[in-house]
Amino acid sequence: MEWARPTRARNGFTKISAFTNSPARATCFTSENDCGENKSDWDRHPFYRVNRNRPVFIGIDGGGTHSSAVAVDSAGRVLAKAKAGPLNFSSAGLPTARRGLNALVVSLDRQLPQETRFKEIVVGCAALFSDATETEKGKLCRGILPLERTRVVSDCQTACFGAASGSTGVVVLAGTGSIVVAQNEAGRMRRVGGWGHVLGDAGSAFWIALESVKAAIAAEEGGGRATGLSRLIRRWFKVRKLTEIVPMIHDPAFTKEQFARLAGHLAQKVAGCDAVFCGICRRAGRELAAQALVAVKLARLKACPLSLYLVGGVLRNNSLVRDSLVAALKKARSVRVEEPRLSPLLGAAAMALDHAGVALTAEVVANLAKGGRSAGSRRYFGLSGEHVGVQPSGCSGPQHANA
């Protein structure tokens, strides 16, 4: 049997060559400057010789700061886990994203038996709104993963698929940014939001931080309500005057993630005592609810009660935002807030299984969840079994929590 042998190229990346019966494992990166244009090592030397008795499915959650990968078998059992750097080719750049992807694949490869093949791979990437084009997929994955068995999608799709395990519902994600995804009975997903901090992300940590700074400025200039936010913001930035934060915020080294952390700091310090900040948080919840209702409408989601999955640090840690979101949805739909079943990382693995025709039975989902408790990429929050809302007209669904 012929295997791929790693050799070190001058540019520091690993290339492969063929030899017989070696225990060495394969890495399939070509070079830093290829970026997918050249013929890949994969095309010349397959990453694995096929052993059809042991297919492995790969899920990858590619973020802007770090990424995670998991290998599972057809029963959903986790076989290997890996972590690496950013995979967002939009913000981090294509060479950096390819290095991160290559590192994940190499790490998984070293943990798996040699008689293993990658049957289906799903990569959730923060740089996308939906499925990647063939060109985008090729630039990111060529020479690292088999293109014909790899699907590159938006990370919100993997988060939605994981939270609901492929069933119907609406997933609201609010962390540094925000996005809402609804999936209907036919498996069709519709997205609302996710335009980034410059164009949107209403209800996100960045949005809450920005609205808080605006409120502090308005109060200091005399055009807004009195608030203690200015003092807290100055302390957080370690400045004496609010005007001193301007060059700090506009410094290219000051990232949106850093700014978004201000929202969590204020939520901890204010603890419901500042009317202006509480109003901002409640408005964040209403903004997220409005997006959720649009997503439900676009997806033509008829389920009643509506399964709602809450994901991200804002919804996990800020009860004002969470309660406002649920209350706003309650006015329009019957809602059951459910615990997300799988993390976005395991959602990618579940998508790979589903795409290969593997039924996502309760046992498979349970195996994924069990093996992923120490492998989850981004943390999530949910309120299991809570049922709130009113029965809209024409809806004949159940009226109680455990229906």
SULVENJO-V408704 format. One record per residue. RES is the residue in one letter. PHI is phi in whole degrees, -180 to 180 (none if undefined). OMEGA is omega in whole degrees, 0 to 359 (NA if undefined). NEAR is the number of other C-alpha atoms within 12 Angstrom. Layout:
res = [RES RES]
phi = [PHI PHI]
omega = [OMEGA OMEGA]
near = [NEAR NEAR]
//
This chain:
res = [M E W A R P T R A R N G F T K I S A F T N S P A R A T C F T S E N D C G E N K S D W D R H P F Y R V N R N R P V F I G I D G G G T H S S A V A V D S A G R V L A K A K A G P L N F S S A G L P T A R R G L N A L V V S L D R Q L P Q E T R F K E I V V G C A A L F S D A T E T E K G K L C R G I L P L E R T R V V S D C Q T A C F G A A S G S T G V V V L A G T G S I V V A Q N E A G R M R R V G G W G H V L G D A G S A F W I A L E S V K A A I A A E E G G G R A T G L S R L I R R W F K V R K L T E I V P M I H D P A F T K E Q F A R L A G H L A Q K V A G C D A V F C G I C R R A G R E L A A Q A L V A V K L A R L K A C P L S L Y L V G G V L R N N S L V R D S L V A A L K K A R S V R V E E P R L S P L L G A A A M A L D H A G V A L T A E V V A N L A K G G R S A G S R R Y F G L S G E H V G V Q P S G C S G P Q H A N A]
phi = [none -97 -122 -98 -108 -76 -132 -89 -83 -64 -80 97 -87 -95 -114 -123 -139 -96 -157 -108 55 -101 -78 -64 -100 -101 -131 -118 -76 -92 -160 -63 -92 -66 50 94 -78 -85 -64 -81 -61 -59 -62 -92 -134 -55 -61 -136 -80 -70 -115 -71 -86 -141 -75 -126 -115 -115 -119 -130 -112 -99 -104 -83 -117 -150 -136 -135 -141 -144 -112 -131 -95 -69 -95 85 -78 -76 -104 -159 -136 -153 -134 -156 -80 -66 -127 -85 -71 -76 -95 -87 96 -64 -59 -65 -63 -67 -63 -63 -64 -61 -63 -63 -65 -62 -63 -63 -58 -70 -91 -99 -60 -66 -81 -130 -132 -88 -82 -149 -129 -124 -112 -91 -125 -69 -84 -117 -93 -151 -61 -69 -72 -60 -66 -62 -63 -64 -64 -82 -108 -59 87 -116 -130 -72 -60 -70 -117 -118 -121 -110 -130 -70 -66 -71 -68 -69 -65 -66 -63 -70 -60 -99 51 85 -90 -76 150 -125 -111 -108 -109 -139 -128 -59 -115 -146 -164 -128 -131 -117 -123 -94 -65 -89 85 -81 -106 -129 -110 -134 88 79 -86 95 -69 -78 -99 -175 62 -58 87 -82 -63 -62 -63 -63 -63 -65 -64 -68 -65 -60 -65 -65 -64 -61 -67 -69 -82 93 -103 -130 -69 -65 -154 -90 -64 -58 -62 -67 -67 -62 -65 -66 -83 61 -129 -94 -121 -63 -63 -72 -80 -60 -65 -68 -67 -88 -68 -56 -77 -87 -87 -65 -64 -64 -64 -63 -64 -60 -61 -66 -62 -65 -62 -71 -80 -76 51 83 -92 -110 -63 -67 -66 -60 -65 -63 -65 -66 -66 -60 -62 -67 -62 -66 -64 -62 -65 -62 -67 -66 -62 -62 -66 -64 -81 54 -81 -102 -55 -146 -70 -82 -77 -118 -117 -106 -129 111 -63 -63 -76 -80 -110 -111 -68 -63 -65 -61 -66 -66 -60 -65 -64 -67 -67 -59 -71 -113 -139 -82 -126 -121 -81 -120 -69 -56 -77 -138 -70 -55 -62 -71 -63 -65 -65 -64 -63 -63 -62 -62 -66 -86 92 -81 -69 -86 -72 -59 -67 -63 -63 -64 -64 -61 -64 -64 -75 -97 -61 -106 -117 -57 -86 -111 -71 -141 -136 -157 -114 -68 79 -71 -124 -132 117 -115 -82 -69 -62 84 -101 -106 -72 -67 -108 -123 -66 -102 -67]
omega = [184 180 178 184 180 172 185 178 182 182 176 178 182 173 184 171 187 170 190 170 177 176 183 182 188 163 195 179 179 177 183 186 181 183 173 184 185 175 188 173 179 182 182 183 182 182 177 163 192 167 190 180 183 176 178 182 187 171 181 177 185 181 181 179 176 182 179 178 179 175 181 175 185 176 180 180 181 183 183 180 179 175 180 183 186 179 179 185 178 182 184 183 185 179 179 179 179 176 179 179 179 180 178 182 180 181 177 183 182 182 187 175 182 181 185 175 175 182 181 180 173 179 174 188 182 183 189 171 182 179 177 172 178 179 179 180 180 180 181 194 186 181 180 180 178 187 184 180 182 176 179 186 174 178 177 176 179 178 179 181 180 182 183 182 177 180 183 176 178 181 177 180 178 175 173 174 179 178 179 178 176 178 183 185 179 181 181 180 172 184 172 181 180 183 180 188 180 186 183 183 178 180 182 177 178 181 179 179 181 179 179 178 177 180 178 178 180 179 182 180 178 181 182 180 177 182 176 183 182 180 181 180 179 178 181 179 181 177 180 181 181 180 182 180 185 179 179 181 182 176 180 180 180 188 177 178 177 181 181 180 177 180 179 178 181 180 179 185 184 176 175 185 182 185 181 180 178 178 177 181 179 177 176 178 180 177 179 179 179 177 180 180 176 179 178 179 181 180 183 182 185 185 180 2 180 177 183 180 184 187 174 186 180 182 177 191 184 184 178 178 183 182 178 177 182 181 179 177 181 181 185 186 168 190 171 179 185 175 174 186 182 176 176 178 179 173 176 177 178 177 178 177 182 181 179 178 178 180 179 179 178 180 180 179 179 178 177 182 181 182 184 182 176 184 185 183 182 185 182 183 174 177 190 168 182 180 181 173 179 179 178 182 178 180 184 183 182 184 186 192 188 181 NA]
near = [16 22 29 31 26 28 22 18 17 11 14 15 27 28 32 31 29 27 18 13 15 16 19 26 35 44 41 45 46 39 31 28 18 25 29 31 20 20 21 30 32 31 22 20 29 29 39 35 26 19 16 14 14 22 32 41 46 52 59 57 53 49 37 32 27 28 40 46 49 52 48 47 35 36 30 40 30 37 33 34 38 37 33 32 28 34 42 35 32 23 22 23 21 28 29 29 38 42 39 40 45 40 34 40 41 33 24 36 36 23 23 32 22 28 24 30 31 43 38 35 44 49 53 51 47 40 34 31 28 26 25 28 19 18 16 27 37 29 31 44 48 35 41 46 46 33 32 19 26 38 41 47 38 40 48 49 51 47 55 49 48 50 46 43 44 40 35 34 46 58 56 59 52 50 42 39 41 44 44 47 51 46 43 31 21 17 24 25 36 36 36 37 35 35 20 29 28 14 13 25 34 43 49 50 45 36 39 45 42 35 32 43 38 26 31 33 29 21 21 21 16 12 13 18 22 20 30 28 39 37 26 30 38 25 20 26 26 15 18 15 19 29 19 18 24 17 14 20 23 13 13 10 12 17 20 30 24 23 34 34 29 35 44 36 27 39 35 21 22 28 20 21 17 26 20 31 41 33 25 37 43 32 29 44 39 29 36 48 43 31 36 46 39 26 30 38 25 22 27 23 31 29 31 34 36 45 46 50 47 51 45 36 32 47 41 28 28 39 28 32 42 39 29 28 40 42 30 29 38 28 20 26 36 35 41 39 39 34 26 41 42 44 51 51 54 58 53 51 61 58 50 44 42 34 26 25 15 24 20 29 20 17 17 28 39 23 26 43 33 24 28 38 23 21 33 34 36 40 30 34 32 34 27 19 21 24 29 33 28 26 25 22 11 12 16 14 22 21 22 18 22 15 13]
//
